[in-house]
Amino acid sequence: MNRVEVLGRWKKEKSEELYGIKNWGGGYFSISDEGEVRISANKGADKGSVSLMEIASGIKERGLDMPVLLRIENLLDAQITYLNESFRNAMNTLSYQGIYQGVYPIKVNQQQQVVREVARFGQRYHHGLEVGSKPELIAALSELKDKEACLICNGYKDEEFIDLGLYANKMGYQCFFVIEIPGELDLILERANALNIHPNIGVRIKLSAKAGGHWTDSGGDQSIFGLNMNQVIEIVDQLKEKNMLDSLKLMHYHLGSQIPNIRDIRSAVQEASRVYAELVKEGAPMGYLDLGGGLAVDYDGSNTNFTHSRNYSVEEYCMDIVEAVMTVMDNAQIKHPTIITESGRALVAYYSILLFNVLDVASYEEYDIPEVLDESVPEQIRNLHEVNKVLKTKNLQECYNDALYYRDIIRDMFNHGRLGLRDRAFAEKIFWNIIQRIAKDKAKLKYIPQELEDIDSAIADIYYCNFSVFQSIPDSWAIDQLFPIMPIHRLLEIPKRNAVVADITCDCDGNIDSFIDMHDVKKTLPLHDLNPNEDYYLGVFLVGAYQETLGDLHNLFGDTNVVSIRLNKDGGFEFVSEIEGDSVEDVLTYVEYDAKEMRRNFRQSAEEAVRDGLISPADRRDIVSSYENGLRGYTYYER
Ligand SMILES: *Cc1c(COP(=O)(O)O)cnc(C)c1O
């Protein structure tokens, strides 16, 4: 509690530090002199930046309700440029003789708008697409126009998948089939033969190098995908036997996503480069080395090898990769290959922001407790009251123990019918006053016991917010992923409350109680008091990767409204598109309700109520129209 207050007079710099916006913002986010979060597509430059509050007002004026997923087109464009230019610079600096050609893995965010924009913005770098399933291939073929870009096909491939890929080849696309399991080769060769189209084949290998982090099960000997060295040799032999070795052009591996440690990346590249060199020695033409995804996002801004961070920059990532590949190739006197990476998270994370309003706050206030208790107050409650009186900084731990002890006794007495509800309620007021005071006083201790550390989250305010964790930031719930969260305005005011964020699903998991921190993970988030008659907006940042399609319909909260904007050079912005979120009717249809039938059923129930004299026919009209409005409405809280 006190921690925020002792920071003294509040300035935007204090908000910047408190929320770490410069550390995780990638140069795209900053705080304006008005105390609002600003977005800029030019890393670090204020020119052409726009206030998020201005965008939020624009959204409101257009009649769209919160929550809104905001996509900023320029940020996608900027990240594609950043990655490609970083590889170009690294290659120029090191005199690498090959080129870089990235591909975007569709699964990271499959929304049409995203894939279309990647294909469009990526064109000037021939940035292609990676697909892992038939639906993704079909999507890619409708969006990818650039024939020089690569189209990498991973995943299990049936005849239909293979035929489509082969036709793509014939149409001039650079389409590669990556063999994930040994059995796939036969079918590919069979279809290639039947359609008389020469395939481009790649092999996905299992490396022994393994990486730390959350999502890195794809690497290592035990990974479910990819071929071990023995299987790679068998593929080579099969191709030789069928006189098809000239189709083997690519080698691929994927260590996993969000790899926080550059050392893991470097050792994998080195091992993979060695395998690549050996495949060339075997007589395969090769030419493409595909290093998969894994380029991490610094979600907490700590620049460390912590799971939610990374201990390297994009520039270092590129330099290290190019250098490692070059060293192995030069030693083996092999032509430098085209380097492909399949970065997804790093390309799209910055691009989306989830915006929502706070609906209500539950906070512990200090209760008025009389100095002297009435004669009739039971003894155990008197004891608790006494604890409150004697509480001092030097006996905090002891008073904490006593307070817990008496609270438990009092609860027990209540459960056994020896204490009434009013007595129990009074005792709880005293108890929480004690806990509040301990929470405030403990800052003065030299050493704070863990037990006392933890009470901050117990007495944190609960900010009830208009969104669903399960729908909009599922990784926060499922794998404790941290995302930067902060108010998007009022950043010149001191945030006096310490809060946890609850969503509006009625699920006890529907909350966020871990927040980014430079050194650790914070249990509470500093927020401002709500002002009467004024919306308070929070933003969850860096949610562009993986969150949208992993989200689900928990409590039947559906897709949010999506608004895409484009920032102009002059500091203005345009609404490029808006996609209305699910209506109640939409989400009910997903779980197999039939809206027509529902209307009919409800009208019938209302008619029965008229017949029974409970409502008038005019009431029925209002009631039915209210039901139908509900069906058409947004699934979230509407004002
Ligand atoms: C998921 C996946 C990626 C994307 O990884 P990021 O870490 O998001 O860049 C790339 N390649 C393959 C094969 C994947 O499965």
The ligand as an SDF file (V2000), in Angstrom:
LIG
                    3D

 15 15  0  0  0  0  0  0  0  0999 V2000
    4.2660  -22.6690  -33.6220 C   0  0  0  0  0  0  0  0  0  0  0  0
    5.2960  -22.8130  -34.6240 C   0  0  0  0  0  0  0  0  0  0  0  0
    6.0510  -21.6970  -35.0260 C   0  0  0  0  0  0  0  0  0  0  0  0
    5.9140  -20.3260  -34.4100 C   0  0  0  0  0  0  0  0  0  0  0  0
    6.7550  -20.1460  -33.3520 O   0  0  0  0  0  0  0  0  0  0  0  0
    6.9380  -18.6810  -32.6670 P   0  0  0  0  0  0  0  0  0  0  0  0
    7.7270  -18.9700  -31.4790 O   0  0  0  0  0  0  0  0  0  0  0  0
    5.5800  -18.1640  -32.3950 O   0  0  0  0  0  0  0  0  0  0  0  0
    7.6540  -17.8290  -33.6010 O   0  0  0  0  0  0  0  0  0  0  0  0
    6.9700  -21.8800  -36.0290 C   0  0  0  0  0  0  0  0  0  0  0  0
    7.1460  -23.0790  -36.6080 N   0  0  0  0  0  0  0  0  0  0  0  0
    6.4330  -24.1780  -36.2470 C   0  0  0  0  0  0  0  0  0  0  0  0
    6.6850  -25.4730  -36.9160 C   0  0  0  0  0  0  0  0  0  0  0  0
    5.4970  -24.0840  -35.2280 C   0  0  0  0  0  0  0  0  0  0  0  0
    4.8280  -25.1610  -34.8440 O   0  0  0  0  0  0  0  0  0  0  0  0
  1  2  1  0
  2  3  1  0
  2 14  2  0
  3  4  1  0
  3 10  2  0
  4  5  1  0
  5  6  1  0
  6  7  2  0
  6  8  1  0
  6  9  1  0
 10 11  1  0
 11 12  2  0
 12 13  1  0
 12 14  1  0
 14 15  1  0
M  END
$$$$
